[in-house]
Amino acid sequence: MTIINFINEIGNNIKIKIQKNTDFGINYKTKEKIKFNGVKITIIGPTSEMTNEITLEEAIQLHKCLCEYLKKLK
């Protein structure tokens, strides 16, 4: 598990937790239930909490997309 705590741009304490996750998903074409290795992402703020479970490939593509987007902001 990876955890980072920081203060965001508006002064709020934020915690991000990333952890390995194994889950089941349904292939929408075949309706087959498939076990997959994934990533559980939790973002906790002072008034909200968000958790999302994604596949490993989705995590890889999200990382690429965020890196590309953030490079453009510099």
Backbone as CSV, one residue per row, in Angstrom:
resi,resn,N_x,N_y,N_z,CA_x,CA_y,CA_z,C_x,C_y,C_z
1,MET,0.843,-1.173,0.000,0.000,0.000,0.000,0.893,1.244,0.000
2,THR,0.436,2.235,-0.722,1.115,3.527,-0.749,0.143,4.581,-0.225
3,ILE,0.624,5.410,0.691,-0.200,6.478,1.267,0.572,7.783,1.190
4,ILE,-0.117,8.830,0.786,0.479,10.157,0.783,-0.508,11.129,1.429
5,ASN,0.010,11.986,2.271,-0.774,13.046,2.906,-0.214,14.382,2.438
6,PHE,-1.108,15.322,2.107,-0.645,16.634,1.657,-1.744,17.657,1.887
7,ILE,-1.396,18.916,1.696,-2.364,20.006,1.769,-2.587,20.502,0.344
8,ASN,-3.855,20.528,-0.084,-4.144,20.931,-1.461,-4.122,22.453,-1.630
9,GLU,-4.445,22.901,-2.838,-4.357,24.323,-3.183,-5.269,25.215,-2.357
10,ILE,-6.324,24.643,-1.779,-7.246,25.479,-0.991,-7.079,25.282,0.512
11,GLY,-5.981,24.616,0.905,-5.630,24.522,2.314,-6.210,23.335,3.073
12,ASN,-6.775,22.359,2.357,-7.356,21.200,3.028,-6.383,20.028,3.091
13,ASN,-6.413,19.306,4.219,-5.623,18.082,4.347,-6.263,16.984,3.508
14,ILE,-5.447,16.324,2.687,-5.914,15.270,1.791,-5.034,14.040,1.999
15,LYS,-5.651,12.871,1.937,-4.915,11.605,1.999,-5.276,10.798,0.756
16,ILE,-4.270,10.268,0.088,-4.485,9.364,-1.040,-3.877,8.017,-0.679
17,LYS,-4.691,6.965,-0.802,-4.224,5.602,-0.548,-4.367,4.791,-1.840
18,ILE,-3.298,4.094,-2.190,-3.300,3.206,-3.351,-2.957,1.815,-2.838
19,GLN,-3.798,0.831,-3.146,-3.524,-0.515,-2.683,-3.874,-1.554,-3.747
20,LYS,-3.146,-2.655,-3.694,-3.390,-3.789,-4.576,-4.771,-4.346,-4.264
21,ASN,-5.467,-4.765,-5.315,-6.817,-5.269,-5.127,-7.082,-6.403,-6.112
22,THR,-7.746,-7.429,-5.659,-8.213,-8.494,-6.532,-9.729,-8.462,-6.498
23,ASP,-10.347,-8.495,-7.677,-11.789,-8.347,-7.748,-12.327,-9.164,-8.924
24,PHE,-13.622,-9.113,-9.096,-14.279,-9.768,-10.224,-15.010,-8.709,-11.034
25,GLY,-15.002,-8.884,-12.337,-15.740,-8.008,-13.228,-16.486,-8.841,-14.247
26,ILE,-17.435,-8.236,-14.911,-18.232,-8.922,-15.922,-17.852,-8.382,-17.298
27,ASN,-17.466,-9.303,-18.203,-17.221,-8.920,-19.590,-18.568,-8.582,-20.211
28,TYR,-18.726,-7.343,-20.690,-20.049,-6.906,-21.140,-20.516,-7.638,-22.392
29,LYS,-19.585,-8.176,-23.199,-19.979,-8.903,-24.415,-20.376,-10.343,-24.116
30,THR,-19.535,-11.028,-23.329,-19.761,-12.463,-23.085,-20.541,-12.736,-21.809
31,LYS,-20.670,-11.726,-20.961,-21.311,-11.841,-19.636,-20.536,-12.767,-18.700
32,GLU,-19.288,-13.078,-19.066,-18.433,-13.948,-18.254,-17.892,-13.179,-17.054
33,LYS,-17.916,-13.815,-15.886,-17.352,-13.228,-14.673,-15.865,-13.553,-14.654
34,ILE,-15.030,-12.522,-14.556,-13.576,-12.689,-14.659,-12.893,-12.086,-13.436
35,LYS,-11.990,-12.841,-12.830,-11.190,-12.359,-11.715,-10.026,-11.555,-12.289
36,PHE,-9.725,-10.409,-11.671,-8.615,-9.594,-12.164,-7.852,-8.964,-11.011
37,ASN,-6.573,-8.667,-11.282,-5.752,-7.900,-10.353,-5.967,-6.436,-10.671
38,GLY,-6.141,-5.659,-9.645,-6.420,-4.257,-9.880,-5.807,-3.360,-8.833
39,VAL,-6.292,-2.146,-8.830,-5.792,-1.098,-7.952,-6.999,-0.423,-7.298
40,LYS,-6.934,-0.256,-5.993,-7.969,0.461,-5.259,-7.407,1.826,-4.900
41,ILE,-8.074,2.875,-5.356,-7.639,4.249,-5.132,-8.644,4.917,-4.195
42,THR,-8.161,5.442,-3.070,-9.024,6.144,-2.132,-8.462,7.537,-1.901
43,ILE,-9.320,8.538,-2.039,-8.941,9.926,-1.762,-9.851,10.416,-0.647
44,ILE,-9.231,10.853,0.443,-9.978,11.272,1.624,-9.680,12.743,1.912
45,GLY,-10.730,13.530,1.979,-10.602,14.940,2.310,-11.344,15.236,3.598
46,PRO,-11.402,16.500,3.974,-12.055,16.851,5.235,-13.570,16.644,5.210
47,THR,-14.187,16.683,4.036,-15.647,16.536,3.970,-16.112,15.476,2.986
48,SER,-15.177,14.721,2.389,-15.585,13.709,1.420,-14.561,12.580,1.347
49,GLU,-15.028,11.454,0.806,-14.158,10.308,0.562,-14.607,9.640,-0.731
50,MET,-13.645,9.309,-1.597,-13.930,8.679,-2.864,-13.067,7.430,-2.978
51,THR,-13.668,6.324,-3.362,-12.917,5.102,-3.618,-13.298,4.585,-4.992
52,ASN,-12.287,4.165,-5.746,-12.518,3.604,-7.058,-11.621,2.389,-7.224
53,GLU,-12.177,1.293,-7.702,-11.419,0.084,-7.974,-11.338,-0.083,-9.473
54,ILE,-10.107,-0.155,-9.999,-9.894,-0.250,-11.441,-8.945,-1.401,-11.738
55,THR,-8.960,-1.851,-12.997,-8.044,-2.913,-13.390,-6.626,-2.367,-13.463
56,LEU,-5.662,-3.269,-13.483,-4.264,-2.861,-13.579,-4.015,-2.103,-14.879
57,GLU,-4.589,-2.567,-15.988,-4.405,-1.870,-17.266,-5.032,-0.484,-17.229
58,GLU,-6.184,-0.342,-16.595,-6.787,0.978,-16.448,-5.889,1.898,-15.631
59,ALA,-5.248,1.363,-14.598,-4.325,2.155,-13.782,-3.121,2.610,-14.595
60,ILE,-2.603,1.715,-15.426,-1.458,2.064,-16.282,-1.841,3.172,-17.251
61,GLN,-3.002,3.053,-17.878,-3.441,4.057,-18.849,-3.778,5.383,-18.168
62,LEU,-4.352,5.333,-16.970,-4.622,6.553,-16.200,-3.322,7.273,-15.874
63,HIS,-2.303,6.517,-15.481,-0.985,7.094,-15.192,-0.424,7.798,-16.429
64,LYS,-0.477,7.130,-17.578,0.016,7.739,-18.819,-0.741,9.021,-19.156
65,CYS,-2.056,8.958,-19.024,-2.902,10.099,-19.355,-2.626,11.283,-18.427
66,LEU,-2.513,11.021,-17.130,-2.223,12.089,-16.174,-0.855,12.703,-16.429
67,CYS,0.144,11.866,-16.708,1.486,12.395,-16.988,1.467,13.309,-18.204
68,GLU,0.776,12.878,-19.261,0.687,13.687,-20.477,-0.028,15.015,-20.198
69,TYR,-1.130,14.949,-19.484,-1.905,16.146,-19.159,-1.090,17.116,-18.296
70,LEU,-0.446,16.600,-17.253,0.297,17.462,-16.341,1.519,18.097,-16.999
71,LYS,2.141,17.417,-17.964,3.261,18.002,-18.704,2.798,19.254,-19.460
72,LYS,1.586,19.214,-19.968,1.052,20.339,-20.735,0.766,21.548,-19.866
73,LEU,0.572,21.337,-18.572,0.275,22.442,-17.650,1.511,23.256,-17.278
74,LYS,2.690,22.692,-17.471,3.936,23.392,-17.077,4.249,24.535,-17.979
